[in-house]
Amino acid sequence: MKAYPRDDGLEHLNRQVAAVIDYCRGDRGLDVGCGFYKIHPGSVGLDRNPCTGADIIADGRRLPFPDESFDYVASIHSFLEMWEPEGTIREWVRVIKPGGHRILLIEDKRHLPPLGHPAGNPRYHYLFTPEELCQLLARFPCLDPIEAFPPEEGIFAVVCRKKPRKSYRILFCCDLLRVSTGDYFVKALEELGHQVVTAGQGRDLPRAGEVALVDLLREAAEVGFVPDLVIEHESGTVLSTKGKPSGLPVAWIEVDATTHHAGHAIRARDFDCVFTMQPAFVDYFRRHGNPRTYPLPAACDPQVHRPVPAAEVYDLGFVGSTFLPYYEERVRYLERLRSRFSVAFTSALYDDMNLAFTRCTWTRRGT
């Protein structure tokens, strides 16, 4: 599709775009609501109107791109046509890389008729002054305002930068075991650019059983690692936080509230905050343990939990614990299903779990 400068005689638009074009830096940009001309030849033009010939036909409020896909996102006179302005900005910020720019060029509310006025633009859903738009953008702490200026009378531009992601040094305590989800967390933290040192069985700092945090910190300091954050993922290695330095946050990822919620609620009091994989127990933990408890349900890792070649054998499948002292109701339910359907239920991990899922028409994973 075509890109600025326009060749259709609308020189005022060329002047306005020229005022912000220097912020279109990087190899890949996105122009949301581009119309017939996108802001830069190297950008991706997106518009919901197929008649524009845009590179991507989509709703500018629901972008079909992964997180942090673009070096900049621009909107030239299209933002006022979007419903949900705060949600729209959140979506645009989502696809900007850290350090990238958010460029808005819109008409000034003070030079426009009110919404609904016969002389107004019927496509506009909201109107802003520069101050009002800056107040809206200030709700996003990840944005640094750079500049707000009028390229010409009745028009203003606001340019923000998405703050570079801060890298933290994290001491992560969890045994290296096949049955632990701790490795998923370590991998995700490292992919986000954080520096992670692990402690526990088979880890960077080998430990087993109850471990004093102050001893771990001393050993980490001997190899030049001073953490900004400590995380314990529930496993056989248990942190004692007694005597921990003030100002060092220590978090706990709690896994098995179903079977140990009473004891775990008491232990949660030793941490600055708690994340439980069992969302149903968040309120219980907040009442009886730590008010700073948040849900963190488990999810699949696409590199691990993937389909494998296998024929479907069962109508229904269940992968999870059937340990009777804790899951009597679950086992009774599964037995009732098995009386009517071809049902498989098993405890399995990694490739064995993938195989079990693939062999079943309908599957469920227990937590």
C-alpha positions as CSV (number, residue, x, y, z in Angstrom):
1,M,0.0,0.0,0.0
2,K,1.0,3.6,-0.3
3,A,2.9,5.5,2.4
4,Y,3.4,9.2,3.3
5,P,4.1,11.7,1.9
6,R,0.6,11.7,0.2
7,D,0.2,12.5,-3.4
8,D,-3.5,13.4,-3.3
9,G,-3.1,17.1,-2.5
10,L,-3.7,16.9,1.2
11,E,-0.5,18.8,2.1
12,H,-1.6,19.6,5.6
13,L,-1.5,15.9,6.5
14,N,2.0,15.6,5.0
15,R,3.1,18.5,7.3
16,Q,1.5,16.9,10.3
17,V,3.2,13.5,9.7
18,A,6.5,15.2,9.0
19,A,6.3,16.6,12.6
20,V,6.3,13.1,14.1
21,I,8.1,11.0,11.5
22,D,11.4,11.1,13.4
23,Y,9.9,9.0,16.1
24,C,9.3,6.2,13.7
25,R,12.5,4.4,14.5
26,G,13.3,0.8,14.1
27,D,12.9,-2.0,11.6
28,R,9.2,-2.6,12.2
29,G,6.4,-0.3,13.0
30,L,2.6,-0.4,13.0
31,D,0.2,2.3,11.8
32,V,-3.3,1.7,13.3
33,G,-6.2,3.0,11.3
34,C,-3.9,3.9,8.5
35,G,-6.5,4.5,5.8
36,F,-5.1,4.7,2.3
37,Y,-1.6,5.9,3.4
38,K,0.6,4.4,6.1
39,I,3.0,6.6,8.0
40,H,6.2,4.9,6.8
41,P,7.1,2.6,3.9
42,G,8.6,0.1,6.4
43,S,5.5,0.0,8.7
44,V,2.6,-2.4,8.7
45,G,-0.6,-0.6,7.8
46,L,-3.7,-1.8,9.7
47,D,-7.3,-0.7,9.1
48,R,-10.7,-2.3,9.6
49,N,-11.9,-1.1,6.2
50,P,-10.9,-3.5,3.4
51,C,-11.3,-0.8,0.8
52,T,-8.2,0.9,2.1
53,G,-5.9,-1.8,0.8
54,A,-4.2,-1.9,4.2
55,D,-1.6,-4.6,4.8
56,I,-3.7,-6.1,7.6
57,I,-7.5,-5.8,7.9
58,A,-8.4,-5.9,11.6
59,D,-9.9,-4.0,14.5
60,G,-7.4,-1.6,16.0
61,R,-8.6,-2.5,19.5
62,R,-7.8,-6.2,19.1
63,L,-4.4,-6.4,17.4
64,P,-3.5,-9.8,15.8
65,F,0.1,-9.6,16.9
66,P,2.2,-11.1,19.7
67,D,3.5,-9.0,22.6
68,E,6.3,-6.6,21.8
69,S,6.2,-7.1,18.1
70,F,6.9,-3.5,16.9
71,D,9.4,-0.7,17.4
72,Y,6.7,1.9,17.3
73,V,2.9,2.2,17.0
74,A,1.4,5.2,15.3
75,S,-2.1,6.5,15.0
76,I,-2.8,9.4,12.6
77,H,-6.3,10.8,13.2
78,S,-7.8,7.4,14.0
79,F,-7.7,7.2,17.8
80,L,-10.9,9.3,18.2
81,E,-12.8,6.6,16.2
82,M,-12.0,3.9,18.7
83,W,-14.4,2.8,21.4
84,E,-12.7,2.1,24.8
85,P,-9.8,4.6,24.6
86,E,-8.0,3.2,27.7
87,G,-8.4,-0.4,26.6
88,T,-7.2,0.6,23.1
89,I,-4.1,2.2,24.4
90,R,-3.4,-0.8,26.6
91,E,-3.6,-3.0,23.5
92,W,-1.3,-0.8,21.5
93,V,1.2,-0.6,24.3
94,R,1.2,-4.4,24.5
95,V,2.7,-4.8,21.1
96,I,5.4,-2.1,21.5
97,K,8.9,-3.3,22.3
98,P,10.5,-1.8,25.4
99,G,12.1,1.4,24.4
100,G,9.7,1.9,21.5
101,H,7.5,4.8,20.8
102,R,3.7,5.4,20.9
103,I,2.7,8.2,18.5
104,L,-0.7,9.8,18.5
105,L,-1.8,12.6,16.2
106,I,-5.4,13.8,16.7
107,E,-7.7,16.9,16.5
108,D,-7.9,19.1,19.5
109,K,-11.2,19.0,21.3
110,R,-11.1,22.8,21.7
111,H,-11.3,23.3,18.0
112,L,-14.2,20.8,17.3
113,P,-17.9,20.8,17.7
114,P,-19.3,18.7,20.6
115,L,-20.0,15.0,20.1
116,G,-23.3,14.5,18.3
117,H,-23.3,18.0,16.8
118,P,-24.4,18.0,13.1
119,A,-21.2,19.7,12.1
120,G,-19.0,17.2,14.0
121,N,-17.3,14.0,12.7
122,P,-19.9,11.2,13.1
123,R,-17.1,8.6,13.4
124,Y,-15.7,10.2,16.6
125,H,-16.6,8.6,19.9
126,Y,-14.4,10.6,22.2
127,L,-12.7,14.0,22.2
128,F,-9.6,15.1,24.1
129,T,-7.6,18.2,24.8
130,P,-3.8,17.7,25.1
131,E,-4.1,17.8,28.8
132,E,-6.9,15.2,28.9
133,L,-5.0,12.8,26.7
134,C,-1.9,13.1,28.7
135,Q,-3.9,12.3,31.8
136,L,-5.2,9.2,30.2
137,L,-1.7,8.1,29.1
138,A,-0.4,8.8,32.7
139,R,-2.5,5.8,33.8
140,F,0.1,3.6,32.1
141,P,3.3,3.5,34.3
142,C,5.2,1.7,31.6
143,L,5.0,4.9,29.4
144,D,7.4,7.8,29.6
145,P,5.9,11.0,28.1
146,I,8.3,12.6,25.7
147,E,6.5,15.4,24.0
148,A,3.1,16.9,23.4
149,F,3.0,19.6,20.7
150,P,0.7,21.1,18.0
151,P,2.0,20.6,14.5
152,E,-0.5,23.2,13.4
153,E,-3.6,24.9,14.9
154,G,-6.3,22.6,15.9
155,I,-4.1,19.5,15.9
156,F,-1.8,18.0,18.5
157,A,0.6,15.2,18.8
158,V,1.6,13.2,21.9
159,V,4.6,10.9,21.8
160,C,5.5,8.5,24.6
161,R,8.2,5.9,25.0
162,K,7.6,2.5,26.5
163,K,10.1,2.2,29.3
164,P,12.9,-0.4,28.8
165,R,12.2,-3.5,30.8
166,K,14.2,-3.6,34.0
167,S,16.3,-6.7,34.6
168,Y,16.2,-8.2,38.1
169,R,18.6,-10.6,39.9
170,I,16.4,-13.4,41.3
171,L,17.4,-16.1,43.7
172,F,14.9,-18.9,42.9
173,C,14.6,-21.8,45.3
174,C,13.2,-25.1,44.0
175,D,14.4,-28.6,43.6
176,L,15.4,-29.8,40.1
177,L,12.9,-32.6,39.9
178,R,10.8,-34.1,37.1
179,V,7.7,-33.5,39.1
180,S,8.3,-29.8,39.6
181,T,6.9,-26.9,37.6
182,G,9.7,-24.7,38.9
183,D,11.7,-25.1,35.7
184,Y,8.9,-23.5,33.7
185,F,9.2,-20.4,36.0
186,V,13.0,-20.3,35.7
187,K,12.8,-20.5,31.9
188,A,10.2,-17.8,31.7
189,L,12.1,-15.4,34.0
190,E,15.3,-15.9,32.0
191,E,13.4,-15.3,28.7
192,L,12.2,-12.0,30.2
193,G,15.8,-10.9,30.6
194,H,16.2,-11.5,34.4
195,Q,19.3,-13.0,35.9
196,V,18.4,-16.2,37.8
197,V,20.5,-18.2,40.3
198,T,18.8,-21.4,41.5
199,A,19.0,-23.1,44.9
200,G,17.8,-26.6,45.8
201,Q,18.5,-30.2,44.9
202,G,20.5,-30.3,41.6
203,R,20.7,-26.5,41.4
204,D,23.4,-23.8,41.2
205,L,23.5,-23.7,45.0
206,P,22.8,-27.3,46.0
207,R,20.6,-27.6,49.1
208,A,18.0,-30.0,50.5
209,G,15.4,-29.8,53.3
210,E,15.1,-26.7,55.4
211,V,17.5,-23.9,54.4
212,A,18.2,-20.7,56.1
213,L,17.8,-17.8,53.7
214,V,20.6,-15.8,55.3
215,D,23.0,-18.7,54.6
216,L,21.9,-18.8,50.9
217,L,22.4,-15.1,50.6
218,R,25.9,-15.4,52.1
219,E,26.9,-18.1,49.7
220,A,25.4,-16.2,46.7
221,A,27.4,-13.1,47.7
222,E,30.6,-15.2,47.6
223,V,30.1,-15.7,43.9
224,G,29.2,-12.1,43.3
225,F,25.4,-12.5,43.2
226,V,23.3,-10.1,45.3
227,P,19.6,-10.7,44.5
228,D,16.9,-8.1,44.1
229,L,14.2,-10.7,44.8
230,V,14.0,-14.1,46.3
231,I,11.3,-16.6,45.2
232,E,10.6,-20.0,46.8
233,H,8.6,-22.4,44.6
234,E,7.1,-25.1,46.8
235,S,9.3,-28.3,46.7
236,G,11.5,-30.3,49.1
237,T,13.7,-27.3,49.7
238,V,12.1,-25.1,52.3
239,L,13.3,-21.6,53.1
240,S,13.6,-20.3,56.6
241,T,13.1,-16.5,56.3
242,K,14.2,-15.7,59.8
243,G,16.6,-12.8,59.9
244,K,16.1,-11.9,56.3
245,P,17.5,-8.4,55.3
246,S,14.9,-5.6,55.4
247,G,14.1,-4.3,51.9
248,L,14.7,-7.7,50.2
249,P,11.3,-9.0,49.0
250,V,10.7,-12.8,49.4
251,A,7.8,-14.4,47.6
252,W,6.4,-17.9,47.7
253,I,4.8,-19.8,44.8
254,E,2.4,-22.2,46.6
255,V,1.4,-25.3,44.6
256,D,-0.7,-27.8,46.6
257,A,-3.3,-25.9,48.6
258,T,-5.8,-28.6,48.0
259,T,-4.2,-31.0,50.3
260,H,-2.2,-28.7,52.7
261,H,-4.2,-25.4,52.8
262,A,-4.2,-25.1,56.6
263,G,-0.5,-25.6,57.1
264,H,0.4,-23.6,54.0
265,A,-1.8,-20.6,55.2
266,I,0.3,-20.5,58.4
267,R,3.6,-20.7,56.4
268,A,2.4,-18.0,54.0
269,R,2.8,-15.5,56.9
270,D,6.6,-15.8,56.5
271,F,6.6,-14.2,53.1
272,D,6.1,-10.7,51.7
273,C,3.6,-12.1,49.1
274,V,2.2,-15.4,48.1
275,F,1.1,-16.8,44.7
276,T,-1.1,-19.9,44.7
277,M,-1.7,-22.2,41.8
278,Q,-5.1,-22.9,43.3
279,P,-7.3,-19.8,42.7
280,A,-10.1,-21.3,44.8
281,F,-7.9,-20.9,47.9
282,V,-7.0,-17.2,47.5
283,D,-9.6,-15.9,49.9
284,Y,-8.7,-18.6,52.4
285,F,-5.1,-17.7,52.4
286,R,-5.9,-14.0,52.6
287,R,-8.1,-14.6,55.7
288,H,-5.9,-17.1,57.5
289,G,-2.4,-16.5,56.2
290,N,-1.2,-13.6,54.1
291,P,-3.5,-10.8,52.9
292,R,-1.0,-10.3,50.0
293,T,-2.0,-13.6,48.3
294,Y,-2.7,-13.7,44.5
295,P,-3.8,-16.4,42.1
296,L,-1.2,-17.8,39.7
297,P,-2.9,-20.8,38.0
298,A,-0.7,-23.3,36.1
299,A,-0.6,-23.2,32.3
300,C,0.8,-25.3,29.5
301,D,4.2,-24.7,28.0
302,P,3.8,-25.0,24.2
303,Q,7.3,-26.4,23.9
304,V,6.5,-29.2,26.4
305,H,2.8,-29.8,26.2
306,R,2.3,-30.6,22.6
307,P,0.4,-33.1,20.5
308,V,2.2,-36.4,19.8
309,P,1.3,-39.0,17.1
310,A,-1.2,-41.5,18.6
311,A,-4.6,-42.9,17.8
312,E,-7.6,-42.0,19.9
313,V,-8.5,-44.9,22.2
314,Y,-10.6,-43.4,24.9
315,D,-13.7,-41.2,24.9
316,L,-12.6,-39.4,28.0
317,G,-9.2,-38.9,29.7
318,F,-8.1,-37.4,33.0
319,V,-4.5,-36.8,34.1
320,G,-4.0,-35.9,37.7
321,S,-3.7,-37.3,41.2
322,T,-6.2,-39.9,42.5
323,F,-4.6,-40.3,45.9
324,L,-7.6,-41.4,47.9
325,P,-7.1,-39.6,51.3
326,Y,-7.3,-36.3,49.5
327,Y,-9.3,-36.9,46.3
328,E,-12.1,-39.3,47.3
329,E,-14.8,-37.2,45.5
330,R,-12.7,-37.0,42.4
331,V,-12.2,-40.7,42.3
332,R,-16.0,-41.3,42.8
333,Y,-16.7,-39.0,39.9
334,L,-14.3,-40.7,37.6
335,E,-15.7,-44.1,38.5
336,R,-19.2,-42.9,37.6
337,L,-17.9,-41.7,34.3
338,R,-16.2,-45.0,33.7
339,S,-19.4,-46.8,34.2
340,R,-20.9,-45.1,31.1
341,F,-17.9,-44.2,28.9
342,S,-14.5,-45.5,27.9
343,V,-12.4,-43.6,30.4
344,A,-8.7,-43.5,31.1
345,F,-7.3,-41.7,34.2
346,T,-3.6,-41.7,35.2
347,S,-0.8,-39.7,36.7
348,A,1.6,-38.6,34.0
349,L,4.2,-35.9,33.2
350,Y,5.7,-34.3,30.1
351,D,5.6,-36.7,27.1
352,D,3.5,-39.3,29.0
353,M,1.0,-36.6,29.7
354,N,1.0,-35.5,26.0
355,L,0.4,-39.1,25.0
356,A,-2.4,-39.6,27.4
357,F,-4.1,-36.4,26.2
358,T,-3.7,-37.4,22.5
359,R,-5.2,-40.8,23.0
360,C,-8.5,-39.3,24.3
361,T,-11.3,-37.5,22.5
362,W,-11.9,-35.3,25.5
363,T,-9.4,-34.7,28.3
364,R,-9.1,-32.9,31.6
365,R,-6.0,-32.2,33.7
366,G,-6.4,-32.2,37.5
367,T,-4.9,-29.6,39.8
